[in-house]
């Protein structure tokens, strides 16, 4: 759904400029800009004849810190904004709150909407477990996982396999997993 924005990473320059001035508020971005776009998109898609098989990915690469991370001062002269975004525990909590708000909005429009994701930047066992714990505590049901970007480099098949095994074990503990890897 974030593809409603025409820049990568979604509103990056606007967000980083606001962060550099100490004026960025992720909740304000969510309520004032993103959620209205989500509502419009979901309502539009629901009116299409092919609406049934759509799986909504509410956020893409949310763990890069841009939208939800904490602003950290950066004295590196190559950083034109003077800040960077740390996806720390506060960032994870911010993201989880945003996820719940967006999930509730989509489900409010269509209670049978399929929701997958989020599309994390990479596989991180602890981030995945943290997110799935939040989902379980808040009765959020994912329809199809897009929970980590597969590696583009095929050179380390063993690590890819082990990441998959770890992911499935975490998902199994939350009853969201397929039962084998491969």
BELMO-V949695 format. One record per residue. N is the residue number from 1. RES is the residue in one letter. NEAR is the number of other C-alpha atoms within 12 Angstrom. Layout:
BEGIN
<<N | RES | NEAR> <N | RES | NEAR>>
END
This chain:
BEGIN
<<1 | X | 32> <2 | X | 31> <3 | X | 20> <4 | X | 23> <5 | X | 18> <6 | X | 12> <7 | X | 13> <8 | X | 16> <9 | X | 24> <10 | X | 26> <11 | X | 24> <12 | X | 24> <13 | X | 19> <14 | X | 23> <15 | X | 33> <16 | X | 33> <17 | X | 22> <18 | X | 24> <19 | X | 30> <20 | X | 25> <21 | X | 16> <22 | X | 18> <23 | X | 16> <24 | X | 27> <25 | X | 26> <26 | X | 33> <27 | X | 22> <28 | X | 18> <29 | X | 24> <30 | X | 31> <31 | X | 18> <32 | X | 14> <33 | X | 20> <34 | X | 30> <35 | X | 30> <36 | X | 22> <37 | X | 24> <38 | X | 34> <39 | X | 31> <40 | X | 19> <41 | X | 26> <42 | X | 35> <43 | X | 20> <44 | X | 17> <45 | X | 23> <46 | X | 26> <47 | X | 15> <48 | X | 13> <49 | X | 10> <50 | X | 11> <51 | X | 19> <52 | X | 18> <53 | X | 17> <54 | X | 23> <55 | X | 25> <56 | X | 37> <57 | X | 31> <58 | X | 44> <59 | X | 39> <60 | X | 32> <61 | X | 31> <62 | X | 39> <63 | X | 38> <64 | X | 27> <65 | X | 34> <66 | X | 40> <67 | X | 43> <68 | X | 38> <69 | X | 31> <70 | X | 31> <71 | X | 31> <72 | X | 23> <73 | X | 20> <74 | X | 17> <75 | X | 13> <76 | X | 12> <77 | X | 10> <78 | X | 10> <79 | X | 16> <80 | X | 16> <81 | X | 25> <82 | X | 21> <83 | X | 28> <84 | X | 29> <85 | X | 30> <86 | X | 23> <87 | X | 27> <88 | X | 23> <89 | X | 19> <90 | X | 20> <91 | X | 28> <92 | X | 33> <93 | X | 26> <94 | X | 29> <95 | X | 39> <96 | X | 36> <97 | X | 23> <98 | X | 30> <99 | X | 39> <100 | X | 31> <101 | X | 26> <102 | X | 33> <103 | X | 39> <104 | X | 25> <105 | X | 29> <106 | X | 35> <107 | X | 27> <108 | X | 17> <109 | X | 22> <110 | X | 23> <111 | X | 17> <112 | X | 21> <113 | X | 29> <114 | X | 27> <115 | X | 35> <116 | X | 30> <117 | X | 32> <118 | X | 39> <119 | X | 31> <120 | X | 32> <121 | X | 25> <122 | X | 25> <123 | X | 29> <124 | X | 22> <125 | X | 23> <126 | X | 21> <127 | X | 31> <128 | X | 36> <129 | X | 25> <130 | X | 23> <131 | X | 39> <132 | X | 34> <133 | X | 25> <134 | X | 25> <135 | X | 28> <136 | X | 20> <137 | X | 14> <138 | X | 18> <139 | X | 14> <140 | X | 29> <141 | X | 30> <142 | X | 34> <143 | X | 24> <144 | X | 23> <145 | X | 28> <146 | X | 26> <147 | X | 39> <148 | X | 30> <149 | X | 23> <150 | X | 21> <151 | X | 19> <152 | X | 11> <153 | X | 10> <154 | X | 11> <155 | X | 10> <156 | X | 13> <157 | X | 15> <158 | X | 12> <159 | X | 16> <160 | X | 23> <161 | X | 20> <162 | X | 17> <163 | X | 27> <164 | X | 29> <165 | X | 22> <166 | X | 23> <167 | X | 33> <168 | X | 29> <169 | X | 22> <170 | X | 27> <171 | X | 32> <172 | X | 20> <173 | X | 18> <174 | X | 25> <175 | X | 17> <176 | X | 26> <177 | X | 23> <178 | X | 19> <179 | X | 16> <180 | X | 14> <181 | X | 17> <182 | X | 12>>
END
